[in-house]
Amino acid sequence: SPSRLETIHPNRMKTMLKTDTENKTLLMTGDVGYDDGFDADMVADALAEFGGEAFSFTLRSDGGIITEGLSIYNQFREYPGEITGHVDVKAHSIASVVMLGADQLSASANAHFLLHEAWTIAMGSANELREIADALEIAQGDIVAAYVDKASDRHDWRAIMHSAEKHSAQAVLEMGLIDSIRELPPRTTGKAENNSEGAEKVLKGLANRPRKFEHVELEPCQTT
């Protein structure tokens, strides 16, 4: 039967946010706060399913709406159980804050991270645009606070965000934003042998399969 999350979010749960209540895992992909991704309400429902027990999440996101990302970060930080997080391939923009909600955080060796200043698209009068700029400054301060909470103020986070550069997993490990890097497992000969044996069985099966069309030599027809 479908979980409560699949019932609440039938069109989005199957692709953008997946929860496994038995194994206590959460997969978050896509943009934060948009229809092609996941949002704070969806995460809240997932946490309710976990019931305060330890769980792990995998994150792959280009970022999204700042307030949605901060809300998810807050929910993770306030969650009573241990959270183990992993970044697969990318955590850009506000996703680089979402990931920091984990108590222990790893990243794939080929993952990359984009830290940049808060920005938006706006229109309006001079006064209205000043108000928007002030709001962006406040949001930027909230983002910096999350970085400092995880990695201390040993870096000039505002300068790093101003550069808007992508960083490798090794770079953010040295910054203190993640705790470890998960390397891909080495290729093994046993795996190749197993694949070879499997392919050989398939070929034998094809060879022994009855032929649908087969040439048959017929005896000459006798007439009387």
VMD Tcl script that draws the C-alpha trace (Angstrom):
set ca {
  {0.00 0.00 0.00}
  {1.25 3.56 -0.68}
  {2.87 5.42 2.19}
  {1.29 8.54 3.64}
  {3.80 10.60 1.68}
  {2.81 9.02 -1.63}
  {-0.82 9.73 -0.80}
  {-0.16 13.38 0.04}
  {2.19 14.03 -2.91}
  {1.17 11.44 -5.55}
  {2.71 13.25 -8.52}
  {6.03 14.28 -6.96}
  {7.00 11.65 -4.43}
  {7.91 8.98 -6.97}
  {10.60 11.03 -8.72}
  {11.82 13.92 -6.55}
  {11.57 12.83 -2.93}
  {11.59 9.17 -1.99}
  {11.38 7.81 1.53}
  {12.01 4.28 2.73}
  {10.56 4.01 6.23}
  {11.84 0.46 6.68}
  {15.48 1.28 5.96}
  {15.14 4.89 7.17}
  {16.45 6.58 4.02}
  {15.45 9.75 2.23}
  {16.33 10.73 -1.35}
  {16.03 14.41 -2.33}
  {16.60 15.40 -5.95}
  {15.70 18.38 -8.12}
  {15.16 22.02 -7.24}
  {14.31 23.12 -3.71}
  {10.79 24.51 -3.45}
  {9.74 23.94 -7.07}
  {7.40 21.47 -8.74}
  {10.30 19.58 -10.29}
  {11.93 19.07 -6.90}
  {11.08 18.87 -3.22}
  {9.98 21.35 -0.56}
  {9.92 21.86 3.20}
  {6.44 20.38 3.62}
  {7.44 17.17 1.87}
  {10.50 16.84 4.09}
  {8.36 17.50 7.19}
  {6.09 14.63 6.19}
  {9.09 12.36 5.71}
  {10.51 13.22 9.13}
  {7.13 12.46 10.71}
  {7.32 9.01 9.09}
  {10.75 8.40 10.63}
  {9.37 9.19 14.08}
  {12.54 10.57 15.62}
  {14.69 7.56 14.71}
  {18.07 7.86 13.02}
  {17.96 8.09 9.23}
  {20.17 8.90 6.27}
  {19.58 11.09 3.24}
  {21.07 11.49 -0.21}
  {20.93 14.92 -1.83}
  {21.38 15.94 -5.46}
  {20.20 19.46 -6.23}
  {20.95 22.67 -8.11}
  {19.38 24.74 -5.32}
  {16.16 26.76 -5.36}
  {14.14 28.97 -3.03}
  {16.15 30.25 -0.06}
  {13.35 30.15 2.51}
  {12.41 26.58 1.58}
  {16.03 25.48 1.91}
  {16.45 27.22 5.26}
  {13.27 25.58 6.53}
  {14.56 22.12 5.59}
  {17.89 22.93 7.23}
  {16.08 24.00 10.42}
  {13.99 20.82 10.45}
  {17.09 18.65 10.14}
  {18.94 20.57 12.86}
  {15.98 20.26 15.23}
  {15.32 16.57 14.50}
  {16.02 14.45 17.61}
  {17.53 11.44 15.80}
  {20.98 11.11 14.26}
  {21.09 12.21 10.61}
  {23.70 10.93 8.18}
  {23.80 12.84 4.90}
  {25.45 12.24 1.55}
  {25.81 14.55 -1.47}
  {25.68 12.76 -4.79}
  {27.21 14.76 -7.67}
  {26.07 18.27 -6.67}
  {24.79 20.59 -3.96}
  {24.49 24.05 -5.47}
  {23.20 27.29 -4.04}
  {20.73 26.79 -1.14}
  {21.24 23.01 -1.41}
  {24.68 23.65 0.09}
  {22.79 24.77 3.22}
  {20.25 21.95 3.17}
  {23.07 19.40 3.32}
  {24.46 21.00 6.49}
  {21.46 19.77 8.45}
  {23.16 16.38 8.68}
  {25.12 15.44 11.79}
  {27.61 13.55 9.63}
  {28.01 14.51 5.99}
  {29.86 12.83 3.16}
  {30.10 13.53 -0.56}
  {30.97 11.57 -3.66}
  {34.52 12.16 -4.85}
  {33.18 13.66 -8.08}
  {30.62 15.91 -6.38}
  {30.80 19.68 -6.78}
  {29.41 22.57 -4.78}
  {28.37 26.10 -5.71}
  {28.38 28.76 -3.00}
  {27.17 32.16 -4.11}
  {25.49 35.31 -2.86}
  {21.72 35.37 -2.44}
  {20.06 36.73 -5.56}
  {16.65 37.11 -7.14}
  {14.83 38.56 -10.13}
  {12.77 41.62 -9.26}
  {10.99 44.66 -10.62}
  {9.51 47.71 -8.95}
  {10.21 51.21 -7.75}
  {13.52 52.34 -6.29}
  {12.16 51.97 -2.75}
  {10.77 48.52 -3.49}
  {14.07 47.36 -4.95}
  {15.93 48.69 -1.91}
  {13.63 46.63 0.30}
  {14.34 43.56 -1.81}
  {18.08 44.22 -1.56}
  {17.76 44.48 2.23}
  {15.89 41.18 2.31}
  {18.65 39.55 0.26}
  {21.24 40.83 2.75}
  {19.29 39.21 5.59}
  {19.04 35.93 3.68}
  {22.73 36.03 2.92}
  {23.47 36.46 6.61}
  {21.36 33.37 7.36}
  {23.31 31.35 4.81}
  {26.65 32.50 6.23}
  {25.43 31.56 9.73}
  {24.79 28.00 8.53}
  {28.31 27.74 7.07}
  {29.82 29.13 10.28}
  {27.75 26.74 12.41}
  {29.25 23.78 10.52}
  {32.77 24.95 9.74}
  {33.39 27.95 12.06}
  {34.35 31.43 10.90}
  {37.88 30.48 9.86}
  {37.00 31.41 6.28}
  {35.68 34.62 4.77}
  {32.40 33.09 3.70}
  {31.08 36.27 2.14}
  {34.16 36.49 -0.07}
  {33.77 32.84 -1.07}
  {30.11 33.43 -1.91}
  {30.96 36.60 -3.84}
  {33.34 34.64 -6.09}
  {30.45 32.30 -7.05}
  {32.84 29.52 -7.98}
  {32.21 25.79 -8.03}
  {34.23 23.79 -5.51}
  {35.31 20.17 -5.54}
  {34.54 17.69 -2.78}
  {38.15 17.95 -1.62}
  {37.88 21.73 -1.42}
  {34.73 21.73 0.71}
  {36.25 19.01 2.89}
  {39.17 21.35 3.58}
  {36.69 24.17 4.22}
  {35.03 21.99 6.85}
  {31.60 21.83 5.19}
  {31.66 18.04 4.78}
  {33.18 15.39 7.02}
  {34.37 12.80 4.52}
  {34.63 11.87 0.85}
  {33.18 8.62 -0.43}
  {35.42 7.13 -3.09}
  {34.06 4.79 -5.73}
  {34.87 1.13 -4.99}
  {37.74 -0.38 -7.00}
  {36.86 -2.57 -9.92}
  {37.30 -6.26 -9.10}
  {38.17 -9.23 -11.31}
  {35.51 -11.26 -9.51}
  {32.85 -8.86 -10.72}
  {34.15 -9.17 -14.28}
  {34.26 -12.98 -14.00}
  {30.68 -13.07 -12.76}
  {29.60 -10.90 -15.67}
  {31.51 -13.15 -18.07}
  {29.88 -16.27 -16.66}
  {26.47 -14.65 -16.95}
  {27.07 -13.70 -20.58}
  {28.30 -17.23 -21.36}
  {25.11 -18.73 -19.91}
  {23.01 -16.40 -22.04}
  {24.90 -17.37 -25.19}
  {24.55 -21.07 -24.42}
  {20.86 -20.59 -23.88}
  {20.52 -18.90 -27.24}
  {22.49 -21.67 -28.92}
  {20.24 -24.37 -27.44}
  {17.04 -22.51 -28.18}
  {14.77 -24.27 -30.72}
  {15.03 -22.64 -34.08}
  {11.84 -21.22 -35.39}
  {12.83 -21.63 -39.04}
  {15.11 -24.43 -40.08}
  {16.08 -25.67 -43.53}
  {14.98 -29.27 -43.99}
  {16.07 -31.49 -46.89}
  {13.03 -33.25 -48.36}
  {13.09 -36.62 -50.07}
  {12.29 -36.53 -53.78}
  {8.60 -37.03 -54.46}
  {7.75 -40.47 -55.92}
  {5.07 -40.68 -58.55}
  {3.22 -43.69 -59.73}
}
mol new
graphics top color blue
foreach p $ca { graphics top sphere $p radius 0.5 }
foreach p [lrange $ca 0 end-1] q [lrange $ca 1 end] { graphics top cylinder $p $q radius 0.2 }
display resetview
